């Protein structure tokens, strides 16, 4: 059995849609050995709850990291 561990993700605005790109590692659940790393995937956010979460993250960054 393998464990997929999220390594990073980014949200990009592509043609008015939110595209989520991510990388992950696969780890052997019994030994802890790395099976593969830097695997990539992506999808468009279509779920309304996910789109709201993305909006909330952007607002947080704007308010707490970019405001002077």
ChimeraX attribute file (.defattr): number of C-alpha atoms within 10 A of each C-alpha:
attribute: neighborCount
match mode: 1-to-1
recipient: residues
	/A:1	7
	/A:2	15
	/A:3	15
	/A:4	16
	/A:5	12
	/A:6	14
	/A:7	13
	/A:8	12
	/A:9	14
	/A:10	11
	/A:11	17
	/A:12	13
	/A:13	10
	/A:14	10
	/A:15	7
	/A:16	7
	/A:17	13
	/A:18	19
	/A:19	17
	/A:20	17
	/A:21	15
	/A:22	17
	/A:23	17
	/A:24	18
	/A:25	18
	/A:26	19
	/A:27	18
	/A:28	14
	/A:29	12
	/A:30	9
	/A:31	8
	/A:32	11
	/A:33	11
	/A:34	13
	/A:35	12
	/A:36	12
	/A:37	14
	/A:38	13
	/A:39	13
	/A:40	14
	/A:41	11
	/A:42	13
	/A:43	11
	/A:44	15
	/A:45	16
	/A:46	11
	/A:47	8
	/A:48	9
	/A:49	10
	/A:50	12
	/A:51	14
	/A:52	12
	/A:53	11
	/A:54	16
	/A:55	12
	/A:56	12
	/A:57	11
	/A:58	12
	/A:59	13
	/A:60	12
	/A:61	11
	/A:62	12
	/A:63	11
	/A:64	9
	/A:65	9
	/A:66	9
	/A:67	7
	/A:68	6
